[in-house]
Structures are given as C-alpha cells and as structure tokens.
C-alpha cells in the first residue's frame, strides 16, 4: 500500500521544521504586513484579515499559536511573510510562516506519535506526529483540519 504523501515543509521558530499535507492547502501567498487589516479583541495569534480573491481571509501567526515567540516581535520583524492557505469544506484560514522550504514526499508510516512532554503544550492539539530526517532533526507533522477547526476561531469564522 502506498503510504507516501506530499507535504509542504516550512520553518517553525529558529530551528524547527514542520510539514502540512498538501491535500488541505489551496494556495501559498506572499503577504506584506501593510496589507493585513488588524482586528481588535482577537486571540494574540490572530494577525488580522487580508483581502484574498474577493474574500476576507483570516491570518494566523502559526508560530505564536503553537507556543513559539510571535513572528512579529523584536528584530526579526519580517516585512513579507508566506501565508499557507488551508481549506476545508469552503472554510479558509491563512497560516503565516517565516519561509517555505520545500515540497516533499514523506512516508506516513514512518511518522511517530508525539509524546506530550516533547513539545509545547500549545502544539499538542495540532500535531499529527513527527518524523526524524537524516540529520536526526525532528519534523513536526501538523494537522491542517485540527488547525482549521480549532475552537479559537470558532466564533469568528
């Protein structure tokens, strides 16, 4: 049985790598901060909305959502970031990340189940598992559906 799937890989934090299965990714955009319309009274990780294909796309700082320091702080202020647009049943959400690295085929059978003490607690609900690459680096496999269906945006989307 074929257990390889295509994943989009990207950086998380200074050193980590993560992947999301391509099956829920609609588009990848380059967005500059000035194009994001900030919305008050939202969870910290929600950066605001962006006008996309005539719709309002909510943008989320994926790093902050998963327990990393916010992307938009300090000297690493990035003027342009990549947004990964997830889609499920007509609902869209944009995940802002530092930089995309590649599209790779990964064997889902080699994914290990995460033990909670290895990761930020904030990450646990959104983690499918992880895989270690040749250089023994851990690559987190994030669950697109769990992110899209997070109660955090339940009331706003």
N, C-alpha and C positions, 0 to 999 in steps of 0.2 A: 504493500500500500504506500502511496506517495504521501509523505508527511512533510515535504518541504513547502514552505510558503514564502511569498515575497514580503519583505518588511522594509520600511523606511527607517534608516538609522540617523540619529542626531545626538548632539551633545547635551548633557544634563550637568549643570554645575561646572566646576573647573575641570573635573577629571572623568566624570562618569559618562557612560553611553547608554542610550535606550533605543528601543525599536518599537514601532507600532505596525501592525499588519496593514498592508495596502488595501485590504478589502473595504475598510471604512474611511479611506482617505479620498476626498473628492478632488482636492486641488492643493497646491502649495503656493503661497503668495509671499512676496517681499513687501513688507509694510513699514512705512516710516512713522515714527511716533507722532508726528504732527497730524497724521491722518486719523488718529484714534480719538474718538469723542468720549471723554471721561464721563462716567455716570456716577453720581453720588450714592451713598448708602449701599454700596455693594460689598461683598466679601473682598478682602485685600487683594486676592489673586486675580480678581476681575479687572482687567485694564480698561475696558470700555467697549464701545461699539464701533464698527467700521462699515462703511458703505460698500457692499460687495454684490455685484450682479443685480443691482437694484434692491437688495435686501439689507437688513441690518444684521451684521454678523457679530456676535459676542466674542470678544477676545480675552483669553485667559493666560496669565503667566504660569506656564506649566511648572516651572521650577519652584515658584513660591507655593503653588498648590500641593506639590509633593514634599514640601518641607525644606527646600533649599533656600538660601537667601534670595530675595527678589531680584529679578533681572534688572530692574530699573533703579538700582541704587549704586551710589559710590562712583568710582572712577570708570567702572566698566559700562558706563551708560552707552548703550548701543543705539545709534540713531536709526538704523534699519535692522529689522529682525525678520525672521522667517515665521510665517504662520502656517501651520498644518491644519487644513480644514477637514474636520471629521463630519461624517454624515451618517444618520440612521433614521430611516422612515421619515424623511423630509425635515428632520431637525439637524441644524448645523451648529458647530462650535469651532472657533479658531484657537489653536494652541500656539502660543508664541514661544519660540525656542531660539537659542543663540545661532545655531548653524546646523544645517543638514549635512550629513556626511556621505550617505550612500543609499543605494537600494540593494538589499542583499537577500539571497535565498538562505533561509535558516531551517534546520530540521526541527520541527516542533517536538519531536520525540526526545530531543536532547535537552529540552527545557527542564530546568529543575524547579521544584516547588519552593517558593521562598519561605524561609523561617523568619517570623516577625522580628526577632531581635537583630537581624542583619540590616534592617532598613529603617528609614524614618517611619515612625508610626503613620504619618500622614499618607505615606505611599501605599501602605498595605491594601486598602480597598481597590486600588487601581492597578495592582500588579498581577499579571498572569503567571509570571515565573521569571526565571532568568537563565542565561546561558553563559558559559565562560568561553572566551575566544582563545586563540592560540597563545596569546601572551598572558593567559590566566586572568584577564580582565573580565569583570562581570558586566554583562549587558542586560539591562532590565527590559523585559517584555511587558509593555503597558497595555492595559485592556481598554481599547477605544470605547466599547459600549459602557463600561463602568464609568468612564470619564464623562461621556455624553449624558448618562443617566444619573449623575451624581445629584443628591438632594441639594447640593449647594446652589444649583441654578434652577431647581425645580420650579420655584415660584416666578422666575424671571423670563423663562424661555417660552 
